[in-house]
Amino acid sequence: MRCWLPLSLLALAVAGAAEATIINTSVKRVVDLTKHVVRIHSDIQFVNDDADTSVYEFALSKQMSERLAFVAAKCGKIACDVVKAEGDAKADVGLYSVVLQEPLPKGEAGHVKLTSYFTRVLTPFPAEVTQTEEQLVVFEDTHVMPSPYLTRTQTTKVKLPSGRIESYSDVAPVAHKGATITYGPYENAEPFVAPSNALRVHFKNHSPFMTVTNLVKEIEVSMWGRVSVEEVYDLLHTGAKLKGGFSRFDYTAKGARGASFHELRASLPREAVNVYYRDQIGNVSTSRLRVTDTRQELELKPRFPLFGGWKTQWYLGYSVPTHAVMTRQGTTFKLEMDFSTSLEDAAVDDLTLKVILPEGSTNVQVSVPFAVDEQRRTTRQTYLDTALVGRPVVVLSKSNVVAAHNAPIQVTFEYAPAFMLHEPLLLVAGFLTFFVVCMALFRCDVRLVKPTASKKKTE
C-alpha cells in the first residue's frame, strides 16, 4: 500500500471530499482469481458535480478490507497516493481516499485506476481432500463496488484459472464463457447499495497456495566489497489439507499431485554470487540457476512436495558486490535493496527485515516506499567489534506482504573510510601483544632455585 500521508493532509483530503459531490459514470472491475493472491483491477471514470475536490473516495467490503495487502492508484498515467479514511459504520465498509494530483473543478471528468491485492480470501471447500482429489475454493465479494457515490453503470469480470466451475452466483445480467464470468452492466447503483446476495464463485484452483508464515531477511553490509543476504523461510501450504496418507508411488507413477507444489522459484540480483540454499537437514541439491539479462532465476525442489497443511523451513543466501547495490558521495553511503521475499507468487504473513551496517556508521536514515508496522534500531556485536559500540541494525517489520511490496528500500548512513582500518589494526595489535607477551615470558627466569655453576677441571 502506498505510504500513508500526514494527518494534516488526510484531514484536508477528507474535508475536500465532504464538500464535493461525485458521480461515477463508469466502473469496470476485473477480479483475477488465477492465483491464491487475489488481484482486483478497477477502472473508474467519474465527474465532479459540485464544488472543487482534491480527493476521490472508494470503498471495500469489510471482509476484503481486512485482507487488503496493497493498493496502488493512478490518476491518468501518474501515480497517486492513497490514504485510509474513516469508514461508514452503517455501510460496513473500509473507506479509502485517492489524493488527486490537481483539484478537480466542478463539471470536469476524472479517471482513476486502482490495483488491489488481497491474501487469504480464497477458502478451500471442502477443507480437506485426498491426494487424488481436486482442490476447490470459494471466493465471495459484492457484485458491485460499494462506492460512496452514485454509479451510473458498472461491470465486474471474474477471471478463473480454468473452465472448471462448480457454481457461481446468478444475479442478472450475468454471462459465463470459458474461464471468465461477467456480471453486469448494473445501472444506477445507489451509494453503498449492493445486491442482497453476495458474489460467490466455487471453482477449481491448483495454483501453489504458497504462504510464508514467517520470514526473517538479514542484509549485512561489509565495506570490504560484499553485501551478504540470508532469508529464513517458514513455508506453509494454505490450501485444502491433505486427507489420508501420502503415496509416493501414486505421486510419481500416476501423477496424483493434486494442488501440491514441488518446485520453488526465486528471483535474485544478476550480480548475486555464492548462492546457497539448505533446509534443517542440510543442502538442497536439486536446483538450477539461470542467468537472464536483468536477474538470476533460481529453481529448486524441496526434499518432499508440499500438500495442504504441510510446512517446511529452509534458508536461502547469497552475496552481491557493494558497487552493485551501494553508492557513495564523500563519507555518505546509500544502500538500495529489495524489501520483500525473493520467492515468486508467495504471500508473507509476517516479515522482519534486518539491515546490519558496519561498525562506526552514524546518521542512519531509512526510506521505505510504503508503510511498515514497526521500525526500530538496535546493535549487534560480532567478531572484532568494539563491546561498547557494535554494529547498527535497522529492523523493519510488516505483516501481510505480497509481491507488490518487493520494492527497493534505501538506507543512508555516514561512514569514515579511516574506520575501515579498525579491524585490521585490532588484529595487528592482538598479534603484536601476543608475541610481546611470549617474548617477555621466554626472557623471564621463573625458577625458584638457580642451578650451580659446574666447577672447572684443574690439571
KOLSE-781188 format. One line per field, with one value per residue (C-alpha): x, y, z; residue number from 1. Coordinates in pm, 1 decimal, decimal comma. Layout:
BEGIN
u X_...
v Y_...
w Z_...
n NUM_...
This chain:
BEGIN
u 0,0_136,0_276,9_5,8_9,4_42,7_-268,2_-294,2_-307,2_-552,1_-782,1_-769,6_-844,5_-1146,1_-1272,1_-1240,5_-1438,7_-1714,8_-1766,5_-1782,9_-2040,4_-1904,5_-2091,4_-1931,7_-2013,8_-1845,1_-1684,2_-1514,1_-1367,7_-1154,8_-1123,2_-823,4_-862,5_-597,2_-358,7_-400,1_-327,9_-637,2_-589,0_-866,8_-818,7_-1072,4_-1108,7_-1322,4_-1445,2_-1628,4_-1748,2_-1741,8_-2097,6_-2035,8_-1751,7_-1384,6_-1239,9_-887,1_-973,2_-1167,3_-1303,8_-1356,3_-1471,9_-1416,4_-1638,8_-1537,2_-1424,5_-1199,2_-1074,4_-946,7_-737,3_-613,2_-236,1_-154,4_-334,4_-196,7_-375,2_-312,2_-472,9_-441,9_-79,3_50,5_72,5_-139,5_-123,5_-387,8_-493,7_-707,3_-1028,8_-1295,1_-1549,6_-1925,5_-2030,7_-2376,7_-2235,3_-1990,5_-1706,8_-1348,1_-1314,0_-1006,2_-918,2_-713,2_-538,1_-565,8_-265,5_-465,9_-804,0_-1087,3_-1311,7_-1689,5_-1824,1_-1489,8_-1435,4_-1172,8_-1016,8_-868,9_-724,0_-689,5_-490,8_-555,7_-400,7_-575,4_-449,4_-635,1_-968,5_-991,7_-1146,0_-1086,2_-1420,0_-1409,1_-1144,6_-977,0_-909,8_-725,6_-414,6_-611,6_-892,9_-900,0_-878,4_-1190,1_-1206,5_-1474,3_-1445,7_-1704,4_-1741,2_-2003,1_-2130,2_-2075,0_-1808,2_-1951,4_-1894,0_-1989,5_-2113,7_-2395,3_-2273,1_-2435,1_-2304,3_-2076,9_-1946,9_-1743,5_-1539,3_-1411,5_-1107,7_-1057,7_-759,9_-967,5_-1318,2_-1384,3_-1654,2_-1874,2_-2116,6_-2143,6_-2398,5_-2659,3_-2750,6_-2873,3_-2730,7_-2452,1_-2258,1_-2018,5_-1769,0_-1473,7_-1276,2_-1447,0_-1769,4_-1907,0_-2156,1_-2346,7_-2375,6_-2565,0_-2729,5_-2773,9_-2638,9_-2703,0_-2416,4_-2314,1_-2600,0_-2531,3_-2748,5_-2877,7_-2692,5_-2312,6_-2097,8_-1989,7_-1776,6_-1689,3_-1413,6_-1102,3_-770,6_-446,7_-210,7_50,0_-103,8_244,7_231,5_537,3_410,2_733,3_1026,8_1344,1_1566,4_1911,1_2122,9_2477,1_2690,9_3067,9_3287,7_3533,0_3339,0_3043,5_2682,0_2552,1_2183,7_2020,7_1648,5_1494,0_1154,4_875,7_673,1_314,6_71,0_-254,5_-477,7_-709,8_-547,0_-437,3_-677,3_-538,4_-184,1_65,9_168,2_499,3_412,8_85,9_260,8_539,8_387,3_25,0_79,9_-155,5_-22,3_-342,7_-278,4_66,8_376,3_722,0_922,1_1017,9_1136,0_1335,8_1445,6_1791,6_2001,0_2201,9_2527,6_2449,2_2734,5_2793,5_2427,9_2334,4_2009,9_1950,3_1683,9_1704,5_1885,3_2140,1_2187,6_1905,0_2078,7_1807,1_1837,3_1902,9_2040,6_1979,2_2119,7_1892,9_1951,8_1840,8_1813,6_1919,6_1640,9_1683,9_1473,0_1492,7_1295,6_1241,5_1301,6_929,2_626,7_408,6_40,1_-226,5_-138,9_223,6_508,0_885,4_1169,3_1461,1_1733,2_1841,7_2155,9_2377,4_2619,7_2634,1_2922,4_2888,6_2922,9_2602,5_2379,5_2558,4_2662,6_2894,8_2915,5_3201,0_3151,5_2781,1_2678,4_2338,1_2232,5_1942,3_1799,0_1466,4_1237,9_1048,4_1095,9_1284,2_1019,3_774,8_398,7_445,2_244,9_411,3_217,1_496,8_821,8_1118,2_1396,1_1727,4_1989,7_2323,1_2557,0_2933,4_3056,9_3114,2_2814,3_2634,3_2337,7_2139,1_1829,5_1574,4_1337,7_1057,0_806,7_513,9_403,7_557,3_417,4_732,4_1074,0_1337,4_1712,7_1944,3_2309,1_2489,4_2835,8_3032,0_3398,9_3640,6_3361,0_3401,1_3196,8_3055,8_2982,8_2876,3_2715,3_2398,2_2098,8_1781,9_1482,3_1166,6_856,8_547,2_257,4_50,8_321,5_276,4_488,6_397,0_589,0_915,2_1028,0_1372,3_1430,5_1709,1_1934,7_2164,2_2448,2_2775,5_3096,3_3453,5_3679,5_3955,1_3732,9_3794,2_4136,0_3970,3_3952,5_4294,1_4456,5_4282,5_4424,2_4772,1_4755,3_4632,5_4909,6_5171,2_5057,2_5067,8_5424,4_5543,9_5399,5_5563,1_5898,9_5872,7_5785,8_6077,6_6319,3_6195,9_6353,6_6076,9_6273,2_6290,3_6646,4_6923,5_7145,2_7500,4_7780,9_7989,2_8340,1_8619,7_8853,1_9207,7_9506,6
v 0,0_339,3_536,5_699,5_1076,8_1300,6_1354,7_1718,1_1626,9_1348,3_1595,2_1828,3_1539,4_1424,8_1782,8_1824,0_1506,6_1617,0_1939,3_1774,7_1552,6_1297,8_1069,0_753,2_743,9_407,1_143,0_-162,3_-423,4_-727,4_-981,1_-1206,5_-1540,9_-1730,9_-1738,6_-1762,5_-1388,7_-1218,1_-906,5_-661,4_-400,7_-117,0_136,9_427,2_726,5_996,6_1354,1_1623,4_1754,0_2010,8_2210,1_2158,1_1841,1_1712,3_1352,5_1057,0_809,0_438,0_159,4_-211,8_-457,8_-526,9_-879,2_-759,8_-454,2_-671,0_-879,2_-590,2_-619,4_-348,8_-89,2_142,6_421,0_604,2_931,2_902,7_795,9_946,5_752,8_896,5_848,7_651,6_734,8_539,9_723,4_662,5_405,8_437,1_200,9_152,0_58,6_-184,9_-99,8_15,5_362,4_494,7_820,6_877,8_1215,4_1367,4_1537,2_1856,4_1971,2_1869,7_2168,1_2144,2_1979,5_1823,1_1448,3_1238,5_896,5_668,5_317,7_101,2_-219,6_-406,1_-724,3_-948,7_-1251,7_-1547,8_-1461,9_-1795,4_-2054,1_-2424,9_-2605,6_-2885,0_-2804,6_-3146,6_-3354,2_-3675,2_-3691,1_-3777,3_-3522,3_-3174,8_-2862,8_-2645,8_-2299,4_-2036,8_-1662,5_-1417,7_-1044,4_-795,8_-784,3_-408,7_-198,4_-41,6_322,2_632,2_782,9_713,3_479,1_507,7_180,7_-92,9_-431,8_-696,9_-954,9_-1259,3_-1438,5_-1801,3_-2037,0_-2283,0_-2351,0_-2596,7_-2412,7_-2586,7_-2297,7_-1920,5_-1664,2_-1568,1_-1200,5_-1097,1_-989,2_-1249,1_-1434,2_-1728,1_-1804,5_-2037,7_-1926,9_-1585,7_-1477,5_-1131,6_-958,6_-655,8_-396,6_-282,8_56,7_341,3_176,6_392,5_471,7_166,3_-34,7_-384,5_-684,0_-873,9_-1193,6_-1184,3_-1265,3_-1625,3_-1845,2_-2208,8_-2327,6_-2539,2_-2376,1_-2576,6_-2280,7_-2309,1_-2175,2_-2074,3_-1880,0_-1781,1_-1764,3_-1602,3_-1459,1_-1317,0_-1143,7_-1019,9_-785,8_-746,0_-470,1_-508,3_-223,6_-478,4_-541,3_-765,5_-734,0_-1065,4_-1162,6_-1453,2_-1533,5_-1781,5_-1914,3_-2086,5_-2208,6_-2339,6_-2473,2_-2292,2_-2479,8_-2770,4_-3000,5_-3347,0_-3614,7_-3964,2_-4079,9_-3973,7_-4223,2_-4157,4_-4422,8_-4252,0_-3916,1_-4027,8_-4300,4_-4188,7_-3814,8_-3782,3_-3445,5_-3254,5_-2897,4_-2972,1_-2789,0_-2940,7_-2656,6_-2311,3_-2021,8_-1729,2_-1415,7_-1295,5_-993,6_-1051,5_-987,6_-1248,0_-1488,6_-1765,1_-1872,0_-2137,3_-2297,8_-2555,4_-2689,3_-2813,0_-3129,8_-2990,1_-2875,9_-2898,3_-3047,2_-3045,7_-2697,5_-2488,9_-2135,6_-1942,6_-1600,1_-1363,0_-1011,4_-847,3_-1117,3_-1464,9_-1722,5_-1995,5_-2309,9_-2563,7_-2860,4_-2935,1_-3284,4_-3357,2_-3199,0_-2972,1_-3061,9_-2863,3_-2812,8_-2923,7_-2690,9_-2670,6_-2439,0_-2354,7_-2097,5_-1900,3_-1689,2_-1505,5_-1214,1_-915,4_-672,8_-343,1_-144,6_-308,2_-201,9_88,0_436,0_684,1_1060,1_1169,8_995,9_930,5_587,4_480,8_115,6_11,0_-341,6_-515,9_-521,8_-846,5_-1211,4_-1349,7_-1622,0_-1579,0_-1596,1_-1613,0_-1424,1_-1345,3_-1329,5_-1168,1_-1028,1_-897,5_-721,3_-654,9_-430,8_-471,2_-178,6_-161,4_-60,8_311,8_400,9_715,9_931,4_633,9_722,4_476,7_536,1_284,0_341,3_216,0_199,2_-61,0_-187,6_-123,0_36,5_19,1_36,0_-195,2_-304,5_-631,6_-746,6_-988,1_-1074,0_-783,5_-541,1_-297,9_-409,3_-64,0_28,7_-265,3_-259,7_-52,7_-265,9_-130,5_-359,4_-325,2_-537,7_-572,1_-816,7_-922,3_-879,1_-960,3_-936,9_-570,7_-489,8_-615,5_-262,1_-116,7_45,1_294,8_306,9_609,2_633,1_813,1_617,7_745,1_547,5_556,5_337,3_53,8_16,8_-51,7_-430,1_-479,7_-267,6_-474,2_-790,3_-642,0_-514,5_-852,6_-1048,8_-792,4_-814,8_-1193,8_-1200,5_-939,1_-1141,4_-1458,2_-1283,2_-1149,0_-1490,2_-1656,2_-1395,7_-1419,4_-1671,5_-1803,3_-2086,2_-2084,4_-2228,3_-2122,7_-2407,1_-2415,2_-2344,7_-2651,5_-2647,4_-2621,4_-2914,8_-2838,7_-3001,0
w 0,0_-83,1_206,3_420,1_417,4_725,2_935,3_831,7_463,1_540,3_715,5_416,8_182,6_381,4_409,4_33,9_-22,7_211,9_17,1_-325,3_-492,6_-737,7_-976,3_-1111,1_-1480,6_-1540,8_-1318,1_-1469,8_-1236,1_-1321,5_-1038,0_-1103,9_-922,7_-1117,5_-818,9_-443,3_-405,4_-547,1_-757,3_-842,7_-1115,3_-1113,1_-1393,4_-1270,6_-1466,3_-1275,2_-1294,6_-1026,9_-993,4_-720,3_-563,8_-647,1_-496,8_-441,8_-349,7_-481,2_-227,8_-285,2_-57,5_0,1_176,9_535,6_450,4_168,1_355,6_641,6_398,9_184,1_146,8_-107,9_-316,9_-582,3_-769,2_-1092,8_-1192,2_-1566,7_-1611,9_-1286,7_-960,2_-677,9_-302,3_-114,1_241,3_485,2_568,2_829,8_714,5_744,4_1026,3_874,6_536,3_699,5_462,4_461,4_310,8_128,5_-43,7_-357,5_-344,6_-691,2_-848,1_-902,2_-767,6_-999,5_-1087,1_-1092,4_-1406,9_-1502,3_-1552,9_-1377,8_-1430,7_-1161,8_-1193,6_-883,0_-836,7_-511,5_-368,9_-116,4_76,2_229,6_65,0_-118,1_115,1_37,8_8,4_101,0_359,5_321,5_9,4_-67,3_-279,9_-593,6_-547,5_-694,3_-481,7_-493,1_-341,0_-279,3_-337,7_-202,1_-257,2_-377,1_-735,5_-749,4_-587,0_-267,2_-358,4_-156,2_-483,8_-725,0_-1001,0_-1343,7_-1486,9_-1358,7_-1474,8_-1292,4_-1481,2_-1288,0_-1435,4_-1325,6_-1369,8_-1575,6_-1700,1_-1416,9_-1218,2_-963,8_-919,2_-927,2_-812,2_-1068,4_-1044,8_-1388,2_-1617,4_-1598,0_-1869,4_-1848,2_-2123,4_-2071,9_-1766,7_-1741,3_-1569,9_-1648,2_-1417,7_-1539,0_-1657,2_-1347,6_-1383,5_-1133,4_-818,3_-512,4_-271,1_-64,1_-214,3_-347,6_-442,1_-141,2_-230,4_-245,3_-543,5_-488,0_-713,5_-636,3_-869,5_-916,3_-831,5_-836,4_-818,6_-538,4_-216,0_-107,1_219,2_420,8_777,4_895,6_702,5_854,2_599,7_702,9_492,2_627,8_479,8_466,2_349,4_211,5_-109,3_-20,9_93,9_230,1_229,1_412,3_414,9_660,3_549,3_740,5_443,5_467,1_206,8_295,4_51,4_126,4_382,2_274,1_396,1_439,8_372,2_111,0_-157,5_-328,2_-589,1_-685,7_-686,2_-920,2_-1137,2_-1161,7_-1142,3_-844,1_-733,1_-664,8_-556,5_-414,4_-528,4_-553,5_-704,0_-579,6_-792,7_-660,4_-841,2_-736,3_-838,2_-1153,0_-965,0_-695,8_-613,6_-358,4_-370,3_-114,1_-2,0_265,8_496,4_855,2_745,2_502,7_145,5_-106,6_-408,8_-677,8_-823,7_-1130,4_-1155,9_-1478,3_-1565,4_-1760,3_-1886,7_-1562,9_-1293,8_-1188,2_-1171,0_-909,6_-942,0_-660,8_-536,3_-165,1_-30,2_-44,7_-215,5_-5,9_24,8_206,3_572,3_525,0_615,3_595,8_692,6_469,4_413,2_107,6_98,5_-147,1_-175,9_-407,8_-470,8_-288,7_-611,3_-742,2_-450,9_-281,5_-389,7_-223,1_-204,3_19,0_353,3_286,2_159,8_24,8_20,1_-205,2_-167,9_-224,6_79,0_44,6_-45,6_-344,3_-391,2_-676,9_-608,0_-230,6_31,0_363,8_689,2_893,2_757,1_954,9_765,3_940,4_781,1_961,5_894,6_954,9_1299,0_1306,6_1089,1_1201,1_1098,8_969,0_762,4_617,4_325,5_260,0_-26,1_185,0_547,2_779,5_1108,4_1311,3_1267,2_1539,1_1590,7_1779,2_1776,3_1722,9_1825,3_1608,4_1573,0_1623,3_1713,6_1999,8_2300,1_2375,0_2011,9_1795,1_1454,4_1399,9_1297,6_1134,6_1195,6_982,5_1047,9_831,7_810,2_509,1_245,1_-125,9_-439,4_-489,5_-170,0_-319,9_-395,7_-320,0_17,5_79,4_384,8_402,3_653,8_712,4_746,8_777,5_539,6_802,6_1021,5_775,4_938,9_1273,6_1242,7_1073,3_1343,6_1611,3_1454,2_1427,9_1785,5_1908,5_1738,0_1843,5_2204,1_2188,7_2054,4_2304,2_2590,5_2457,2_2423,4_2775,6_2916,0_2739,4_2877,2_3235,6_3469,7_3689,5_3851,4_4232,7_4257,2_4027,6_3900,8_4044,2_3804,1_3713,8_3855,7_3612,3_3597,8_3702,6_3557,6
n 1_2_3_4_5_6_7_8_9_10_11_12_13_14_15_16_17_18_19_20_21_22_23_24_25_26_27_28_29_30_31_32_33_34_35_36_37_38_39_40_41_42_43_44_45_46_47_48_49_50_51_52_53_54_55_56_57_58_59_60_61_62_63_64_65_66_67_68_69_70_71_72_73_74_75_76_77_78_79_80_81_82_83_84_85_86_87_88_89_90_91_92_93_94_95_96_97_98_99_100_101_102_103_104_105_106_107_108_109_110_111_112_113_114_115_116_117_118_119_120_121_122_123_124_125_126_127_128_129_130_131_132_133_134_135_136_137_138_139_140_141_142_143_144_145_146_147_148_149_150_151_152_153_154_155_156_157_158_159_160_161_162_163_164_165_166_167_168_169_170_171_172_173_174_175_176_177_178_179_180_181_182_183_184_185_186_187_188_189_190_191_192_193_194_195_196_197_198_199_200_201_202_203_204_205_206_207_208_209_210_211_212_213_214_215_216_217_218_219_220_221_222_223_224_225_226_227_228_229_230_231_232_233_234_235_236_237_238_239_240_241_242_243_244_245_246_247_248_249_250_251_252_253_254_255_256_257_258_259_260_261_262_263_264_265_266_267_268_269_270_271_272_273_274_275_276_277_278_279_280_281_282_283_284_285_286_287_288_289_290_291_292_293_294_295_296_297_298_299_300_301_302_303_304_305_306_307_308_309_310_311_312_313_314_315_316_317_318_319_320_321_322_323_324_325_326_327_328_329_330_331_332_333_334_335_336_337_338_339_340_341_342_343_344_345_346_347_348_349_350_351_352_353_354_355_356_357_358_359_360_361_362_363_364_365_366_367_368_369_370_371_372_373_374_375_376_377_378_379_380_381_382_383_384_385_386_387_388_389_390_391_392_393_394_395_396_397_398_399_400_401_402_403_404_405_406_407_408_409_410_411_412_413_414_415_416_417_418_419_420_421_422_423_424_425_426_427_428_429_430_431_432_433_434_435_436_437_438_439_440_441_442_443_444_445_446_447_448_449_450_451_452_453_454_455_456_457_458_459
